[in-house]
Amino acid sequence: MTRPTTASTLSGVGVGMNERFVRSLRFWMRAYPPRWRAARGEELFGLVVDLAGPGTLRLGWRRAFDLARGGLATRWRGHPPLLTWLAYRLLNRRIPRAFRAWALDDISGSWYPLRRFLTYWWGLLWLAIVVSGPNWQRPGGIAVPVLIVFMRMSAGSARRAAAVQHVAAQPGESLHEGSLVAQDGPQPRTTARWALPWVSRVLGFASVTSVAVAFLAQSAAAEVCLAAALGLGLIGGWVALSRLSRFVGLCVDQPHRTLRAGSGEDIVVLILLTGCVVDSVPSDLLGGGSLVLSIGIGVAALALLPGTLVALGFARRLIGADLTGSDIWSIAAFGELPPVDPLIPEVRPLTGPVAEGAVVPPAPPEPIDDTPYPALP
């Protein structure tokens, strides 16, 4: 039995509504563009609630169809013309000012990283699929997950760069309160407390898989390589322990950084990396296939696993502060304190009063390297 939900908390309408009806209505309202829902979504919600009346258990198919049709029509009215859209999508040409709201929805959408990836990397993806053959064998079977991992890792920076290029007001344009402009902001970073446990699991799985492959193949050379990698990993773990003990307390504050835990998409990336490890196990293992790739992954995993476990212990003991995975890597691998993160450009709305007639200032000129040439002898 579903419990009733008070619609006044959702749309300002004081009518008790069924929770199933609210979920259904919210689902069909997603047909409208995000910018439209942010501006007028609650008004539409309240209107549909008033028309449905109290005690309605579900949204009828007629109203669902009307919502879907209206949402798609609204999206189509704001969509740029075909040639403009092709220039934006394929050539990364700046979108005209009239379609910036559409571009903002496109860049903020959940599927933008995939659309961008397919636009710029479709040739490499197709090559990987062709190389993999009909049975999805190596190396193409590994290349596709690796490309997807790269797509996810570059998604944040790609969104910020695209928003600055296509959405932010350009030099000379008038400004008003709420105008979207490029401003320096902090960098979002993933905490080491979240990342290192998952990295440890992936490295541990890769290590166990490679050791099992070496024993099943009865390859003395593979066993020696894995044992040597483990020895190097233990030495590296001891070095990481000494460096982290000496430098972690000396790390400077990071005022231009916002720390966050990983998302579900990050977990999917790590699962894909684990799938690469599984795919590296040759299908013809029992028939004497080559073990170069699977054992190579195991060598890398065994060399990194001890140091990663040491770093994980330090990350869990941090009190009052947190580090990122790159901070840990900088200290453990190179013995260097991580530098202070710089501010990065991002698109944000102007807040507060804006002077009448204010415009976006021109971009500063590029610095010129006027270093003189050395005198000829």
C-alpha positions, 0 to 999 in steps of 0.5 A, a space after each residue: 500500500 502506498 502512503 499519501 504524499 502532501 502535494 503542498 511540499 512539492 508544488 504549493 498546492 494543499 491537496 493530499 496526493 498519492 505517492 505513486 501519482 506524484 512519482 508518475 507525474 514527475 516522470 512524465 514531466 521529464 519530457 520538458 527541458 530542464 531549464 523549463 522545469 526549473 522555471 515553470 515545473 512547479 506551476 505545471 505540477 500544481 495544474 495537473 494536481 488540481 485537474 486530477 483532484 484528491 485521491 487520484 491513484 495514477 496519472 491517466 494515459 491521456 494526461 501522460 501523452 499530453 505531457 510527453 507531447 508538450 515536452 517534446 514540442 517545447 524541446 523542438 522549439 528550442 532546438 537549433 537548426 540542422 546546420 547549426 546543430 551539426 556545426 556545434 556537434 561535429 565541429 565544436 563551433 560556438 552555438 549562437 546566442 539564441 540557442 544557449 539555453 538549449 546548449 546548457 541543457 545539452 551540456 548538463 545532461 547525463 548523456 553529454 559525455 557519451 555524445 561527446 565521446 561518440 562524436 570525437 572518438 567514434 573512429 577509434 572506437 570502431 577500430 577497436 571493435 574491428 580489431 576485436 573480431 567476431 569473438 570480442 578477443 584481445 586487444 580490441 575487447 580491452 580497448 573499448 572499456 579503456 576508452 569508456 573509462 577515459 570518457 568518464 574521467 574526462 567528463 568533468 573537464 569537458 563539461 566545464 570547457 564546453 560551458 565556457 565556450 558555448 554558454 558563457 556571455 562573450 566579451 562585449 555582451 551586456 550583463 544583468 543579474 543572473 547572466 551566465 558568465 565564466 568565473 574562477 571557481 574551486 576544483 571538484 576532487 574525489 577524496 582518497 578515503 573513497 577512491 583508495 578502497 575501490 582501487 585496492 579491490 581492483 588491484 587485488 582482483 587483478 593480482 589474484 587473477 594473474 597468479 591463478 592464470 600463472 599456476 593454471 598455465 604452469 608457466 615458471 617464467 610467469 611465476 618468477 615475474 609475478 614474484 619479482 613484481 611482488 618483491 618490488 611492490 613490498 619495497 615500494 610499500 616501505 618507501 611509500 610508508 616512510 614518505 607518507 609518514 614524513 610528508 602527510 602532516 606537512 601538506 598545505 591547505 587547499 582553498 581552491 578545492 571541493 572534496 566529494 565522494 565518488 558517484 555511481 558512474 565512478 563505480 561503473 568505471 572501476 567495474 569496467 577496469 575489472 572487466 578488462 582484467 577478466 578479458 585479459 585472461 586468454 580464452 585459449 589458456 588451456 591450449 597454451 595461449 600467450 600470457 603476456 597481457 594477463 601476466 603484464 596486468 598482474 605484474 603492474 597490480 602486484 607492484 602497486 598493491 602494497 603501496 596502495 594498501 599503505 596509502 589506504 591506511 594513512 587516508 583512513 587515519 586522517 583527522 580533520 582533513 582529507 587528501 585526494 588520490 593524486 596527493 597520495 601519489 605525489 607523496 608516495 611515488 615522488 616524495 613531493 608535497 602536492 601543490 595548491 590547486 589553481 582556480 579553474 574557469 566555470 560558468 556561474 550566474 551573476 549574483 547581486 546588483 549589476 551596474 546598468 550598461 555593464 558588459 563583459 570585458 574583453 579577454 586579456 591579451 596572450 602573453 608574448 615571449 620576448 626573450 631575446 635570442 642569444 648573441 651569435 659568436 
